[in-house]
């Protein structure tokens, strides 16, 4: 009996200690595009666990759906386009951009039989892109088409997912597509297509960023910071060892072990993803120059009417950017 009385407090203390060392729960949203590879690599490579986090990685079909989940409290953080945070913040949502992700790879891929060799040649053609209001859509209309002297009426823009955009190119339902990786690479492997433009080479900008809510950042700052530490390590792997990173994430993008090209060859999916990773510019931080570019994008949104402030004043992106993590890490 005496032994039992001694054992019970000991077991209770052990249970308390186990709870104290239990991994922190964190819900991270992502899109199935190469721009979000850091979140997938951090999960599959064990970098979140290394930081003491128990992460539930949740896929979304669009940045709009993902940002709604953050605003609604169903997610803690997410990797998505900056324009989503700007739009919702202008309507009163308390959102914070706390880190960087990927820098603007968007390629225009066209069918070889469409007679399109420059962006200007898109006039009168149908192009598949992301949904209206997305970062890709804003940059396509406000930068790419505008710089080529085209208006929104000159090009029939079809808002679909990257996967559907590739299928539309293959089926000749569209003549062009504005694509992320790895869909841009896949399209060129499986259909008679070519790349004529890549915005990162012309107008670099921070496409994907890490977003959280003001409440989550206030109440769980250390947990959010740990997730950023994990994603930073994942980015280092992507940059330094793309082949190793590709093995971790290839199945997320290509279900079969290989892709059959238009000339009948079989290309291993890890090879396709490795090459796609090499085209990307990942960065866990945001520089002053990139913040200036984000302000340009917000200005484009306001001019088009897709972003409105209550008093009609200019939307100031600095109000939703929190660089405390990168400053604390000396980045």
C-alpha positions in Angstrom: 0.0 0.0 0.0 2.8 2.3 0.9 4.5 1.6 -2.4 1.3 2.4 -4.3 0.9 5.7 -2.5 4.4 6.6 -3.5 4.0 5.4 -7.1 0.9 7.5 -7.8 2.5 10.9 -7.3 5.5 9.7 -9.3 3.3 8.7 -12.2 1.5 12.0 -12.1 4.8 13.9 -12.2 5.9 11.8 -15.1 2.6 12.5 -17.0 3.0 16.2 -16.3 6.6 16.1 -17.6 5.5 14.3 -20.7 2.8 16.9 -21.4 5.4 19.7 -20.9 7.7 18.1 -23.5 4.8 17.3 -25.9 5.3 18.9 -29.4 3.4 22.1 -30.0 0.5 21.8 -32.3 0.5 24.0 -35.4 -1.8 24.0 -38.5 0.1 25.1 -41.6 -1.7 25.8 -44.9 -0.1 25.4 -48.3 -0.9 25.2 -52.0 0.4 22.3 -54.2 2.8 24.4 -56.1 6.6 24.7 -56.0 6.3 28.2 -54.5 5.2 26.4 -51.3 8.0 23.8 -51.3 9.5 25.1 -48.1 6.4 24.1 -46.1 6.3 20.6 -47.6 10.1 20.0 -47.2 9.9 21.2 -43.6 7.2 18.7 -43.0 8.6 15.7 -44.9 12.2 16.4 -43.9 11.4 16.5 -40.2 12.4 20.1 -39.7 9.2 21.0 -37.9 9.7 18.1 -35.5 13.3 19.2 -34.9 11.8 22.5 -33.7 9.5 20.6 -31.3 6.4 21.2 -33.5 3.6 18.8 -34.3 2.5 20.3 -37.6 -0.7 19.4 -39.5 0.0 20.4 -43.1 -3.3 21.3 -44.8 -3.7 21.7 -48.6 -5.9 24.4 -50.1 -6.9 24.8 -53.7 -6.4 28.6 -53.7 -4.9 31.4 -51.7 -8.3 32.8 -51.2 -9.5 29.7 -49.5 -6.3 29.5 -47.4 -6.5 33.1 -46.2 -10.2 32.6 -45.2 -9.0 29.7 -43.0 -6.4 31.9 -41.3 -9.0 34.7 -40.8 -11.5 32.2 -39.5 -9.1 30.6 -37.1 -9.0 27.2 -38.8 -5.3 27.7 -39.6 -2.3 29.1 -37.7 0.0 30.0 -40.6 0.1 29.6 -44.3 2.4 30.1 -47.3 0.5 32.0 -50.0 0.5 35.1 -52.1 0.8 38.6 -50.5 -2.2 40.0 -52.3 -4.5 37.9 -50.2 -3.3 39.5 -47.0 -3.5 42.9 -48.5 -7.1 42.4 -49.7 -8.4 41.0 -46.4 -6.4 43.6 -44.3 -8.0 46.4 -46.2 -11.4 45.1 -45.1 -10.4 45.0 -41.4 -8.8 41.5 -41.0 -5.8 41.4 -38.6 -3.1 39.7 -40.6 0.6 39.7 -40.5 3.3 38.8 -43.1 6.1 37.3 -41.0 8.5 35.8 -43.5 9.4 35.2 -47.1 9.1 32.1 -49.3 9.5 32.3 -53.0 10.4 35.1 -55.4 8.0 35.3 -58.3 8.6 32.5 -60.8 5.7 32.6 -63.3 6.3 31.5 -66.8 4.2 32.0 -69.9 4.1 28.7 -71.7 2.5 28.6 -75.2 1.5 25.9 -77.7 4.1 25.8 -80.5 1.3 25.8 -83.1 -0.3 29.0 -81.8 2.0 31.4 -83.4 2.9 33.1 -80.2 6.5 34.2 -79.7 6.2 37.3 -77.5 3.7 38.5 -74.9 2.3 41.0 -77.4 1.3 38.0 -79.6 -1.2 37.0 -76.9 -3.7 39.5 -78.3 -6.9 37.7 -79.3 -5.7 34.5 -77.6 -7.0 32.5 -74.6 -4.6 32.2 -71.7 -5.1 30.1 -68.6 -4.0 31.7 -65.3 -4.9 31.7 -61.6 -8.2 33.0 -60.2 -9.0 36.7 -60.4 -7.5 38.6 -57.5 -4.7 36.1 -56.9 -1.1 37.4 -56.9 -0.5 35.7 -60.3 -3.6 37.4 -61.7 -2.7 40.8 -60.4 0.9 40.6 -61.7 -0.3 39.2 -65.1 -2.8 42.0 -65.7 -1.0 44.8 -64.0 2.6 44.1 -65.1 3.0 41.4 -67.8 0.1 42.4 -70.2 0.5 46.1 -69.5 4.2 46.2 -70.3 3.4 44.4 -73.6 0.8 47.1 -74.5 -2.1 44.8 -73.9 -5.4 45.5 -72.1 -7.6 43.1 -70.2 -9.9 43.1 -73.2 -7.1 42.0 -75.5 -6.6 38.6 -73.9 -9.2 36.1 -72.8 -7.9 35.1 -69.3 -9.3 31.8 -67.9 -8.9 31.5 -64.1 -8.2 27.9 -63.2 -5.8 25.8 -61.1 -2.3 25.2 -62.4 -3.2 21.5 -63.0 -6.3 22.4 -65.1 -4.2 25.0 -67.0 -1.8 22.2 -68.1 -4.6 20.0 -69.1 -6.1 22.8 -71.1 -2.8 23.3 -73.0 -2.6 19.6 -73.7 -6.2 19.5 -74.9 -5.7 22.7 -77.0 -8.5 24.5 -75.2 -6.1 27.4 -74.5 -3.2 28.7 -76.5 -1.1 29.8 -73.5 -0.8 29.5 -69.7 0.8 31.6 -66.9 2.2 28.9 -64.8 4.1 28.1 -61.5 6.6 25.3 -61.3 6.5 22.4 -61.6 3.5 22.8 -63.9 5.5 25.0 -66.3 8.0 22.2 -66.7 5.5 19.4 -66.9 3.6 21.2 -69.6 6.7 21.4 -71.8 7.4 17.7 -71.3 3.9 16.4 -72.1 2.7 18.8 -74.8 4.1 20.6 -77.8 4.7 23.8 -75.9 7.5 26.3 -75.2 8.2 29.0 -72.6 8.4 32.6 -74.0 8.5 34.6 -70.8 9.4 34.4 -67.1 8.5 37.3 -64.9 11.2 36.6 -62.3 13.8 37.6 -64.9 12.0 40.8 -65.9 10.1 42.0 -62.8 11.3 40.1 -59.7 8.9 40.2 -56.7 8.1 38.3 -53.5 5.4 36.0 -54.8 4.7 33.8 -51.8 5.1 34.8 -48.2 4.3 33.4 -44.8 1.1 34.8 -43.3 -0.5 34.5 -39.9 -3.1 36.3 -37.9 -2.4 39.0 -35.4 -3.9 37.0 -32.6 -1.8 33.9 -33.4 1.4 36.0 -33.6 0.6 37.7 -30.2 -0.5 34.5 -28.4 2.0 32.0 -30.0 4.9 34.0 -31.2 7.5 31.5 -30.2 5.7 28.7 -32.0 5.3 30.8 -35.2 9.0 31.6 -34.9 9.9 28.0 -34.6 8.0 27.2 -37.7 9.9 29.9 -39.5 13.2 28.4 -38.3 12.1 25.1 -39.7 11.1 26.6 -43.0 14.4 28.4 -43.2 16.3 25.1 -42.8 14.0 23.6 -45.5 14.9 26.5 -47.8 18.6 25.8 -47.2 18.0 22.2 -48.3 16.1 23.3 -51.4 18.9 25.7 -52.4 21.9 23.5 -51.5 20.7 20.0 -52.2 17.8 20.1 -54.7 18.1 16.4 -55.6 17.6 15.5 -51.9 14.7 17.9 -51.5 13.1 16.5 -54.7 13.0 13.0 -53.2 11.1 14.4 -50.3 8.4 16.2 -52.2 8.1 14.7 -55.7 5.1 12.6 -54.9 3.2 15.8 -53.9 3.3 17.0 -57.5 3.5 13.9 -59.6 1.5 10.8 -58.6 3.2 8.3 -60.9 6.9 7.4 -60.6 7.6 9.0 -63.9 6.2 11.3 -66.6 5.8 10.1 -70.1 6.9 12.8 -72.5 5.4 13.7 -75.8 8.1 11.7 -77.6 7.5 8.6 -75.5 10.3 8.9 -73.0 9.9 8.2 -69.3 11.3 10.9 -67.0 11.5 10.1 -63.3 9.4 12.4 -61.2 12.3 13.2 -58.9 14.3 14.5 -61.9 11.4 16.7 -63.0 11.0 18.2 -59.5 14.8 18.6 -59.1 15.0 20.7 -62.2 11.9 22.7 -61.2 13.5 23.4 -57.8 16.6 24.8 -59.6 14.5 27.4 -61.3 13.3 28.9 -58.1 14.6 31.6 -55.8 13.6 30.8 -52.2 14.3 33.2 -49.3 13.0 33.1 -45.7 13.3 36.9 -45.4 11.9 40.0 -46.9 14.2 42.8 -47.9 13.4 46.5 -48.1 13.5 46.3 -51.9 11.0 43.4 -51.8 8.7 45.4 -49.5 8.8 48.3 -52.0 7.8 45.8 -54.7 4.9 44.6 -52.5 3.8 48.3 -52.2 3.8 48.5 -56.0 1.6 45.5 -56.2 -0.8 47.0 -53.7 -0.9 50.2 -55.7 -1.7 48.2 -58.8 -4.6 46.5 -56.9 -5.9 49.8 -55.8 -5.8 51.3 -59.2 -7.7 48.4 -60.7 -10.3 48.6 -57.9 -9.6 45.2 -56.4 -8.2 46.7 -53.2 -10.1 49.5 -51.4 -9.5 51.2 -48.1 -12.3 52.6 -46.0 -11.3 56.2 -46.4 -9.9 55.9 -49.9 -6.3 56.5 -48.8 -3.3 54.6 -50.1 -3.0 51.1 -48.6 0.3 51.0 -46.7 1.8 47.5 -46.8 4.1 48.3 -43.8 1.1 48.0 -41.6 0.8 44.2 -42.2 4.5 43.3 -42.3 6.2 42.0 -39.1 10.0 41.5 -39.5 10.6 40.8 -35.8 11.6 37.2 -36.4 14.2 37.9 -39.1 15.6 40.8 -37.0 15.9 38.6 -33.9 17.7 35.9 -36.0 20.1 38.6 -37.4 18.9 37.9 -41.0 
